[in-house]
Amino acid sequence: CDCVIMQEKVEIVDENLIKPLINIQKDLNIRKTGEDIKEGETALTKGTQINPKNLGYLCSLGIPKINVNRKLKVSFFSTGDELVELGNTLSDGQIYDSNRYTLYGLLKDFGAEIQDLGVVRDNPSELKKTLLSASKNNDAVITSGGVSVGEADHIKSVLASIGKINFWKILMKPGRPLAFGKIGDSSFFGLPGNPVSVMITFMQFVQPALSKIAGEKRRSPIEITARSTYRIRKSPGR
């Protein structure tokens, strides 16, 4: 035989005769050996994320075990005396801590093992203690807030005392006071306190960096061409 007709595409005339309801062509509904992948070809290259599609692909090739990089371990916390946990009543000058929940979702989507360290007050010794502890057990530490130039912004000075500042401030808005450095073997990302800045800097800087650390190919973001309905203003140089 050189073709297969699906049962629902034929009319049964009697027990010895069927009538096709479609045009019959050679190789119809036949899957030949080597159609999915030819002998000697690479199934998955190094740096490919094992998602459900790739997992099924490997199994279809009869591959029971592969070597993979472990998930990254990332800890994060918010800084600021003005931050209040959800469920409590706000007093004058206080705001709810939303950035930790944003980072939780972003890191979960990335696939990291995460450790939420809560809110750390604007106290240099407390910040130092938390950063040192977090850096010992995690590949990366992320903070939000405390990286600008206010009197209560201690992240930059604390980082300089216990690790290394690779850069601080970028010509971007929102997200200018972004800080990046190292604490031992752990990478440090100091994100701004503004909620929009946190999301923007995470997607533009943190996620690509985490992909690099994890040994995977950079994930290409979805790009959509759009036209703004209003004039966009920016600070000079940004």
ABEGO torsion letter per residue (X at the ends): XABBBBAAABBBABAABBBBABBBBBGBGBBBBGAABBBGBBABBBGBBBBAAAAAAAAAAGBABBBBBBBBBBBBBBBEAABBBBGBBBBBGBBBBAAAAAAAAAAAAAGBBBBBAEBBBBBAAAAAAAAAAAAAABABBBBBEGABABAABAAAAAAAAABBBABBEBBBOBGAABBBBBBEABBBBBBBABAAAAAAAAAAAAAAAAAAAAGBBBBBBBBBBBBBABBBBBBBGX
